[in-house]
Amino acid sequence: MCGITAYFGEKNGIPIVLEGLKRLEYRGYDSAGIAFLNNNTIEIIKTKGKIQELKSLVSDKNSNIVIGHTRWATHGEPNYINAHPHLSMDKSIAIIHNGIIENHSELKRELKEKYNFKFESDTDSEIIAQLIQYFYQGDFEDAFRKMLTKIEGAFGIVAIHKDHKQMICARKGSPLVLGVNSNEIFIGSDPSPFIEHTKDAIYLNEKQMAIIEKNSYKIKDFNGFNTQSEIETIPFGIESIQKQGFEHFMLKEIYEQAETIQNCFRGKVNHIENISIKINNPNRIILIACGTSYYAALVGKYLIEKTSHIPVIVEQASEFRYRQPMLFTSDLIIALSQSGETADTLEAIKLSKKLGCNIAGIVNVTGSSIAKECNQGIYLHAGPEIGVASTKAFTSQIVALNLLNLFLNKNPYYKLEMIEELKKLPDKVKEFLEHQEILKIAEEFKDSKYFLFLGRDINYPVALEGALKLKEISYNPAEGHPAGEMKHGPIALIDSTTPVIVILTKDNVYEKVISNMHEVKARKGKIICICDEINNEIKELSTHIIQVPKTSWEFSPIINAIPIQLFAYYIAKLNNREIDQPRNLAKAVTVE
Ligand code: M6R
């Protein structure tokens, strides 16, 4: 989704903001622009193209008050006019915005009809600059605050005024972080744009604004009262947001998983009782998420119901929030989110809170909106995930769900056994990654027109995730199904050209999956079997075998996820796709 970055200080902020925008590219965007103060005028430079193009347009410019934006189109097509920053009609104010102003049409109509305002773009965002102009009577902060009383929806906004050495930003529903340094302040949708300049950050809370002036900043509520702000240290360094020799962030993040799995359980595994979720023997657990996080949540259902005997319901946030869900105050609601900013998940959690439920989060990004809203839960500590296709967050979410399960479980022997197995997992992941040869298999199937992923039981969600990964980055049609459902429909798609990726683990459904493989083989499908042991029957049934290290049933989705991630990666690479920023997708979906 849209990315925001800004600089207020003593240096030339233009290269700093451009570099910041480059760092925000991972969020997905279709146009970009900057605005800066130049002797009481505001200059704007934008492009429908990439940041590289923007750089070539601003090479000789200089300003120490600069705002920058990458736009992911929602209202109005991606073109030059709709790109941010937007100016007020009199060109005195420039704004950048992430989110959606829901009542922009009414406000626009009013300003046009009653006050003769002229609008240039089709965006919902332009209304922000126009409203500030409408309210302005010499006091920028006052006009900005009056504008806030009019707009409805979600927003992270940064604004500058040509006659004020001030930068004002505000947050409601879309994240904003301030980077604080001596003599300079940075703003970002997340800390990545300014991480090499400062690790001291203030995450704005809901309905907070910041007024930045030379050598000072104030954090206020929307009524203008000073509020408390805490400076936090960003828990990762610049290396986390660099490729470090890998061709793509996605590949780097796949290869980081031995470490990220360990980071997720480190410090918790020997003190499971210290997990910070207040639970009161919930009658039900409801896991809410979107996309890959939803598939991780499905793993959680198999896990918790089978081993801790608590009913678990898994909900797609976008559906959950718009029906009238039957919730009880005895329910424990857990939101899963890598970014912590997914709008549907955030709203689903707010709804559950309103209905009196106990809510918690399993979140990667510290200080994110979902983390703040839940105020209890488990952080993944996987570090920034830059590739739009989620990989390391998925495996860490399954680790976190296992930690949650151990926290809920009453059997001390089970806990000990699982902890021992979990500790061995990072080495197994590392060993697999060092020896895998999935590229060779991908070469054979790079031109296939359709891919089918099959799994059962706790590995069924891995089949879903495999299909999602492949669709997202290679744009190939792919489906995931429970292997047992295949004969109820998907089997009609299988012929001698169809690659069928089967997840086969030595567990309670092993024989059932073997039978399903026979069904595929009888239709001449090409089986790529991901399994934890090899025998003659598997050899006869499969065109290719990917052997993964053995682990317990509980952790098998983690080890099985890695080959499906690599398979998707190599198919996309062999098709020359834009792997880290696939078309139409955004990293954090902060709008509905
Ligand atoms: O940040 P979240 O985990 O809340 O994001 C949820 C989905 O948008 C996300 O998993 C999406 O499906 C990814 N592109 C998957 O690779």
Residues whose N, C-alpha, C, O or C-beta is under 5 A from the ligand:
A	BS01	M6R	C290 G291 T292 S293 L336 S337 Q338 S339 G340 T342 V388 A389 S390 A586 K587 V589
